[in-house]
Amino acid sequence: MSLSALKTAVAERIPLPPGWRGKTLEEQLPIHLKTWIWALGGTPAVLFIVQVVTGVLLTFYYVAQPMHAYESVRQITFGVRFGWLVRGLHQAASQLMIVAVLLHMIRVFVTRGYRRPREVTWVIGVALFLLTLGLAFTGYALVYDQLSYWATTVGTNMIAEVPVVGPPMLYMLRGGADVNPQTLTRFYNFHIGVIPTIFVVLIAGHILLVRLHGVAALEGDRRADAYPFFPDHVLREAAVALVVLIAMVVYVTAVPPELGEKADPNLTPSHIRPEWYFFPSYRWLKIVPLQVGLWTSVAFVIGMFFWPWTDAVLERIVPGRRVGTFVGIGFWIVTLVLLLWEAFS
């Protein structure tokens, strides 16, 4: 069947309004997106779908109770047929999704795709990045081995230091003042219910805004050429996603997921630190006073949300110099340095 015949068959069975169809499938994209490096926007969505599918499979065997959580993970990893593969793909998709979302945000930042009228699109993107970190954090806690248990304890302890909202947030997450049997259940509910639901709503809004506003043209690119969203760009996104999926399967096959010792609340490990995606914050809190570190971290997150308007103010103060871009690059470099510092310390 030819492509034109396929499009006709689909249009006959799904009679979308012509205006809507023209705005989506037949949309013309700026020519700079034809370069492979720009075909990363759909990768986080594909990785999220992988996490949903593998996560549903894991729930068939996982038991969200302190007495049984660790043993259920052990059964999944070493007892269930291909359980190690499903768990490994779930973990790998989680790690790669953080990288993919971050790379997408960096691309939008460098090209200043957040400028008017796309500020809300950027704000939703930042929220999606934070939710991605939340998914990774809550999922890591569910393993319930020594490292995940104590990393969760340390991570939630930092929340208590946040002024005013810290203590009630900590109580809500833990179900008490300290880590207790309810904590695992609450993290499980956040991981499979609350966060994914919010994530789906936001990603739908994000995609809708991208389709309504269109993709921002590359600043300084005077080429008037364009190419169609479907099938050209869709196929590029699919090719990138396929390469990522193959790489994940190869990696998980070569390096199957491991499992540490069972969590022991009475035995603190000699060396505790969070997963790599929290290394910058963890190292920052080591080198500055705790309250200073927390306040600056909160300010950094707020700054990310309001960056489109901050950049607009800087542009008015110093027009044409792209001061905001250099400020942002400076923050990214500091973040990378902190991450590598903690990773190799």
N, C-alpha and C positions, 0 to 999 in steps of 0.2 A: 504494500500500500504506500503510495506517495505521500509526501508531507501535506500537500494541498488536499488530498482526499481525506487524510486523517483529520485535518482542521475542519473540513466540511462535515465529517461524521460527528465530531465532538460538538460543533455548533448546532447541528440538527437535534442532538439528544440533550444538550444543555443550552437552551435558547437564551443566552444572556443578552441584556439590552445592548444595542450597538455602541452606544456611547461608553458604557462601562468596559465593554470588550476592547474598544480602541484605546482606552486609557490604561489598560493593564497589559494584555498579551501583545498588543501591537505598538506599544509605546517605543519611541525612538530614544535611545540613550546617548549621552555624550561619547564621542569616539575614544576618549582616553580610557574608558572602562573596558575597551577591547584588549588591553594589556592584561596578562594573566594575574599580575600581582593585585589587581583591583577586584578579582573574582573571589572575594572572601566573605562577602556580606551574608550569603546563605549558609556558610559552613557552621556557624553557631547553632542555627536552627536544626540542621541535620544532626549535629552532635546532641542537641537536646532531645530529639526524637529517639536517638540511640539510647540515651539514658532512660527515657520513659519506657521503652520496650524492654530493655534489660532489667530495669528497676521493677517492673511488673513481674517478670520471671523470678527475680530474687525474693519478692514478697511471698511467693508460693512456699518458701522454705524458711524464711527469716522469722524469728520470734522476738518481738520487741519487749523482752523482760530480762532484767539483769541476770537471773538465774539460768536463762537459756540462750541469750543473745550470742555469746561467744561460741557455744557449742553448735548453734545453728549455722553460724558463719563457717565453722570448721567443716560441718557436714556439706555445706554448699561447695566449699573449696576442694575438699578431698573425697567426698562420698558421692555426691550427685554427678551423674554423667554430664560432662561438659559444663558443670557448675563453675569450675575454675575459669573457663572461657567467658561465660556470662558475667561473672564478677569482675574479671580483668577488663572486659570491654566497658563495663559500667565505670570503673575507676579511670581508665584511659580516656574515655569520652569526657569525664568530669574535668580532668587535667587539661585536655586539649581545648575544651570549651572556654576555659579561662583565658588561654593563650589566644584563641581565635577572636573572642570578644575584645580583648585588649588590643590586638593588632588592628581590628576594625575601628576601634575608637581612635587609635593613633593615626590611622589613615584619614579619618574624618577631621581630626584635630589639625594635622599638618596642612590639609587642603582647605581648611576653614569651611567645611561643609555645614557647620553649626550656625552660620550667620542667618540673619533675618531672611526669610520667614521660618527657618527650620530650627528655632531654638527649642521648641517643645520636643521635637524628634531627638535632639541631643539629650535633653533632660531624661526622657524615657530610656535612652541608651545607657546613661549612667546608672539609672535605677536597675536596669537589667544586669549590668556588670556587678553591682552590689548583691543582687539576688543570686547571681551565679556563684559568688563567694559564699553566700549563705547556704546554698545547696551543697557545696563542697564541704563546708565546715560541719553542717549537721549530719551529712552522710558519713564523714570520717569518724564521728563519735559513735556511730552505730556498730562498728566493728567490735568494740568493747574489749580490746586488748589493752595492755599496759600503756602503750604510747598514746593510743587514741583517748583512753580514759583520762589520763593526766594532762594531755594537751587540751582536752575539753575543759578540765578543771581550771587550768591556767587561763585559757581564753575567756571563760565566763567570769573569772575573778576580775579581769581588767574592766569588764562592763560595770562592775560595782563601783569603780572609781570615777565614772562619769558623773559630774554633778547633777543633782536633782533627779534626772530620769534613770540614772544608773541602778540604784537599788531596786526600784519596782520592776525594771526590765529584767534584772538578774533573777528576781523571785518568779517572774512569769516564765522565764526560760527553764529554770531548774525545778520549779514546783516547790520551792523551799529556799531556805537561806544557804544550804549546802547541796552538793551533788547527792541525789538520793534516787531510789527506784523510779520515782516519777519523772526524773530528768530524761532517762532514756526514752520513755514513752512520749514525752513532749517533743524531743528532738525528732523522733520517728514521725510524729504527726506533722511537724513543720516540714520535714524532708519530703514526705510523699503526698502531703495535702495542701498545706497553707502556701508554701513558697511556689510549688509548681502552678497552682491556680492563679496566683498573682502574676507569675511569669508569663503564662499563656495570654492573660488579658493584656499585659503590657506589650508583649511581642506582636499581638494583633494590632494594637494601636500604633506601634512603631512602623509596622509594614504598611498600614493604612496611610499614615502621614507621608511615608516615602513615596507611595503611589500617587497621593494627591498633589504633593509639591514637586514630584519628579526628582531626579538625581541632580545635585548641584554640579554645574560646569566647573572644570578645573581652572583655577584662577590663573590668568595669563595665557591660557590656551585659546588661540584665536581660530582654530580649525572649526569649520561649520559642519563637518561630516558627522554622521550619526549612524547607529546600527540598531537593529530591532532587539527588544527585550526577549521576545520569543520568535524563533527558537535559539538564536545565537547566544545571548547572554545566559539563558537557562541552561544550555548545554555546557557552557564554560563552568558555571557554578556546579553542575552535576559532575563534571570531570574532576574538579577539585575535591568535591565531597567523596568521590569514589577512591581517589588516591589516598585521602585521609583514612577512609574506612579500611582499605587494604593495609596501610601502614599500621593501624591499630591492631588488626588481626595478627600481623607478622610479629609485632612487638609483644603482644600478650602471649603468643605461642612460644616466643623465645625467652620471655621473662614472665612466667606465670605469677599471679598474685601470691603474696606471702601472708603469714599470720603469726603475730608475736605471742608472747605469753598472755594468759588470761588476766584481765584487769583485777588488781588487788588494791582496794582503797587504803589498806594499811601499809603498803610498801611503795614508797615514792622512788621512781627511777632516778639514777644519778644524773641523767642528762635528759631534760625535757625541752622540746621546742616544737612549734606548730609546723604544719605543712609549708612547702616552699612559697606558696602564694601569699603567706602572711609574714614572710621573712623581712620585708622592708619595715613594716610596722613593729615587728618584734625587735629588730636591731635598733630602730629609732628610740624605742622605749628603754633600751639598755644604755644609751649614751646621753640621754637627757633626763631630768627629773620627771617622775611619773605624771604629775599633774600637767607639766609643760608638754610632755609627749601626747597626753590625751587631748588637751585643748588644741594643739597644732594638728593632730590627726582629724579631729572633728572639723576644724577650719578647712583642712584640705578637702574633705568630702563635700562640705558646703560649697567650697570654691569650684569643685568640679561641676556641681549642679548649676551654678550661676555663671559659669565661664563665658557663655555667649554674650551676656550683657557686660561682663567685665572687659572682655576683649573689645566690645563696641566703645566703651568709655576710653580705653587706652588708644583706640584708633582715632577718636576725636581729639585726644590730647596731643598725640604725636602721629599725625596722619601719614600714611604711606610707608611707615617704617616697620610694620608688622612686629611691634614690640611685644604684643601678646603671644605671638608664636615663639619668640625667644624665651619669654618667661616660662611658657609651658614646657618647652624643650629642656630648660634648666631643671624643672621639677621632675621630668621623666628621667633625666640623667641621674639626679640624686636618688630617685627610687631604684634605679638599676644598680647603682653603687651599693646602696644598703642591702639589696637582695644578694648580690655577689659577696659582699662582706660577711653576711650571716651564713651564706652557703659554704664558704671556704674557711670559716673560723672554727 
